[in-house]
Amino acid sequence: NNSIQFGNLIDNPFDGSGWEFSIDFKQWDHNDFVQYCQFIGVDSANLAEINHAWNPDTSQEVSGQDFTTDKLGNVEWCRNVLGLNYGLSQQLSTMIRHRIIKYE
């Protein structure tokens, strides 16, 4: 089993909902990224913050292009760009890094 849980977030690609590790997350648009966050269990208040997040480097909405260890895989980047608290930033960045490793 390659699913991961950290805090309240769970990334279980084997539950039949279509979020397998073989999916190329770099192809995800902003809506796909928000749906992934919902899939792993980000609560609705924080989903609203994520839904309005823009990458300051590209001036585009956060998407699969930001699935890197130095962006979404980084606690501070999640805090600063997504506006999440430290605990949730830590959980989300851990989920992202795990998914990156499993995809590679």
Short mmCIF file of the C-alpha atoms (twelve columns), coordinates in Angstrom:
data_MODEL
# 
_entry.id   MODEL 
# 
loop_
_atom_site.group_PDB 
_atom_site.id 
_atom_site.type_symbol 
_atom_site.label_atom_id 
_atom_site.label_alt_id 
_atom_site.label_comp_id 
_atom_site.label_asym_id 
_atom_site.label_seq_id 
_atom_site.Cartn_x 
_atom_site.Cartn_y 
_atom_site.Cartn_z 
_atom_site.pdbx_PDB_model_num 
ATOM 1   C CA . ASN A 1   0.000   0.000  0.000   1 
ATOM 2   C CA . ASN A 2   1.503   3.301  -1.094  1 
ATOM 3   C CA . SER A 3   -1.122  5.604  0.350   1 
ATOM 4   C CA . ILE A 4   -0.010  8.228  2.841   1 
ATOM 5   C CA . GLN A 5   -1.691  9.937  5.764   1 
ATOM 6   C CA . PHE A 6   -0.396  12.948 7.659   1 
ATOM 7   C CA . GLY A 7   -2.670  14.704 10.099  1 
ATOM 8   C CA . ASN A 8   -6.129  14.937 8.571   1 
ATOM 9   C CA . LEU A 9   -4.940  14.517 4.987   1 
ATOM 10  C CA . ILE A 10  -4.924  11.159 3.201   1 
ATOM 11  C CA . ASP A 11  -3.681  10.468 -0.324  1 
ATOM 12  C CA . ASN A 12  -5.025  7.036  -1.218  1 
ATOM 13  C CA . PRO A 13  -4.822  6.543  -4.993  1 
ATOM 14  C CA . PHE A 14  -6.292  3.046  -4.705  1 
ATOM 15  C CA . ASP A 15  -9.782  4.010  -3.565  1 
ATOM 16  C CA . GLY A 16  -11.199 3.948  -7.104  1 
ATOM 17  C CA . SER A 17  -11.770 7.678  -7.451  1 
ATOM 18  C CA . GLY A 18  -9.272  8.171  -10.284 1 
ATOM 19  C CA . TRP A 19  -6.316  9.782  -8.497  1 
ATOM 20  C CA . GLU A 20  -3.713  7.072  -9.188  1 
ATOM 21  C CA . PHE A 21  0.006   7.831  -8.800  1 
ATOM 22  C CA . SER A 22  0.481   7.225  -12.538 1 
ATOM 23  C CA . ILE A 23  -1.369  10.449 -13.404 1 
ATOM 24  C CA . ASP A 24  0.920   13.209 -14.665 1 
ATOM 25  C CA . PHE A 25  0.145   16.012 -12.212 1 
ATOM 26  C CA . LYS A 26  2.160   18.461 -14.346 1 
ATOM 27  C CA . GLN A 27  -0.824  18.392 -16.739 1 
ATOM 28  C CA . TRP A 28  -3.285  19.474 -14.031 1 
ATOM 29  C CA . ASP A 29  -4.868  22.861 -14.386 1 
ATOM 30  C CA . HIS A 30  -5.916  24.936 -11.402 1 
ATOM 31  C CA . ASN A 31  -9.282  23.187 -11.047 1 
ATOM 32  C CA . ASP A 32  -7.623  19.753 -11.081 1 
ATOM 33  C CA . PHE A 33  -5.275  20.919 -8.313  1 
ATOM 34  C CA . VAL A 34  -8.184  22.195 -6.206  1 
ATOM 35  C CA . GLN A 35  -10.056 18.898 -6.755  1 
ATOM 36  C CA . TYR A 36  -6.939  16.970 -5.697  1 
ATOM 37  C CA . CYS A 37  -6.789  19.041 -2.494  1 
ATOM 38  C CA . GLN A 38  -10.427 18.190 -1.876  1 
ATOM 39  C CA . PHE A 39  -9.692  14.496 -2.558  1 
ATOM 40  C CA . ILE A 40  -6.938  14.362 0.074   1 
ATOM 41  C CA . GLY A 41  -9.192  16.028 2.637   1 
ATOM 42  C CA . VAL A 42  -8.417  19.740 2.746   1 
ATOM 43  C CA . ASP A 43  -11.385 21.377 4.496   1 
ATOM 44  C CA . SER A 44  -13.700 23.806 2.700   1 
ATOM 45  C CA . ALA A 45  -12.358 26.971 4.356   1 
ATOM 46  C CA . ASN A 46  -8.815  26.203 3.244   1 
ATOM 47  C CA . LEU A 47  -10.040 25.049 -0.177  1 
ATOM 48  C CA . ALA A 48  -11.427 28.567 -0.619  1 
ATOM 49  C CA . GLU A 49  -7.950  29.991 0.076   1 
ATOM 50  C CA . ILE A 50  -6.337  27.514 -2.315  1 
ATOM 51  C CA . ASN A 51  -8.934  28.281 -4.981  1 
ATOM 52  C CA . HIS A 52  -7.811  31.927 -4.992  1 
ATOM 53  C CA . ALA A 53  -4.059  31.218 -4.891  1 
ATOM 54  C CA . TRP A 54  -1.819  32.703 -7.561  1 
ATOM 55  C CA . ASN A 55  1.831   31.878 -8.129  1 
ATOM 56  C CA . PRO A 56  3.708   35.171 -7.641  1 
ATOM 57  C CA . ASP A 57  6.464   34.074 -10.061 1 
ATOM 58  C CA . THR A 58  4.170   33.358 -13.001 1 
ATOM 59  C CA . SER A 59  1.077   35.452 -12.130 1 
ATOM 60  C CA . GLN A 60  -1.007  32.366 -12.905 1 
ATOM 61  C CA . GLU A 61  -3.287  30.270 -10.733 1 
ATOM 62  C CA . VAL A 62  -1.549  27.492 -8.834  1 
ATOM 63  C CA . SER A 63  -1.643  24.303 -10.922 1 
ATOM 64  C CA . GLY A 64  0.225   21.094 -11.632 1 
ATOM 65  C CA . GLN A 65  3.128   23.168 -12.921 1 
ATOM 66  C CA . ASP A 66  3.749   24.087 -9.274  1 
ATOM 67  C CA . PHE A 67  4.077   20.404 -8.251  1 
ATOM 68  C CA . THR A 68  7.765   20.689 -7.388  1 
ATOM 69  C CA . THR A 69  9.685   20.166 -4.178  1 
ATOM 70  C CA . ASP A 70  10.560  23.860 -3.998  1 
ATOM 71  C CA . LYS A 71  6.980   25.074 -4.519  1 
ATOM 72  C CA . LEU A 72  4.008   22.927 -3.395  1 
ATOM 73  C CA . GLY A 73  6.420   20.480 -1.760  1 
ATOM 74  C CA . ASN A 74  7.793   23.282 0.421   1 
ATOM 75  C CA . VAL A 75  6.106   24.222 3.709   1 
ATOM 76  C CA . GLU A 76  6.983   27.923 3.482   1 
ATOM 77  C CA . TRP A 77  5.803   28.205 -0.138  1 
ATOM 78  C CA . CYS A 78  2.445   26.678 0.854   1 
ATOM 79  C CA . ARG A 79  2.158   29.126 3.740   1 
ATOM 80  C CA . ASN A 80  3.090   32.194 1.717   1 
ATOM 81  C CA . VAL A 81  1.393   31.450 -1.605  1 
ATOM 82  C CA . LEU A 82  -1.610  29.347 -0.548  1 
ATOM 83  C CA . GLY A 83  -2.195  31.231 2.702   1 
ATOM 84  C CA . LEU A 84  -2.393  28.060 4.798   1 
ATOM 85  C CA . ASN A 85  -1.378  27.762 8.453   1 
ATOM 86  C CA . TYR A 86  1.868   26.014 9.303   1 
ATOM 87  C CA . GLY A 87  0.277   22.675 10.261  1 
ATOM 88  C CA . LEU A 88  -1.756  22.358 7.067   1 
ATOM 89  C CA . SER A 89  1.161   23.614 4.980   1 
ATOM 90  C CA . GLN A 90  3.315   20.884 6.483   1 
ATOM 91  C CA . GLN A 91  0.673   18.226 5.764   1 
ATOM 92  C CA . LEU A 92  -0.004  19.375 2.192   1 
ATOM 93  C CA . SER A 93  3.670   19.714 1.268   1 
ATOM 94  C CA . THR A 94  4.280   16.193 2.605   1 
ATOM 95  C CA . MET A 95  1.443   14.852 0.411   1 
ATOM 96  C CA . ILE A 96  2.879   16.645 -2.625  1 
ATOM 97  C CA . ARG A 97  6.436   15.367 -2.078  1 
ATOM 98  C CA . HIS A 98  5.123   11.811 -1.629  1 
ATOM 99  C CA . ARG A 99  3.123   12.038 -4.867  1 
ATOM 100 C CA . ILE A 100 6.144   13.417 -6.735  1 
ATOM 101 C CA . ILE A 101 8.273   10.489 -5.538  1 
ATOM 102 C CA . LYS A 102 5.597   7.928  -6.422  1 
ATOM 103 C CA . TYR A 103 5.145   9.402  -9.909  1 
ATOM 104 C CA . GLU A 104 8.869   9.397  -10.654 1 
# 
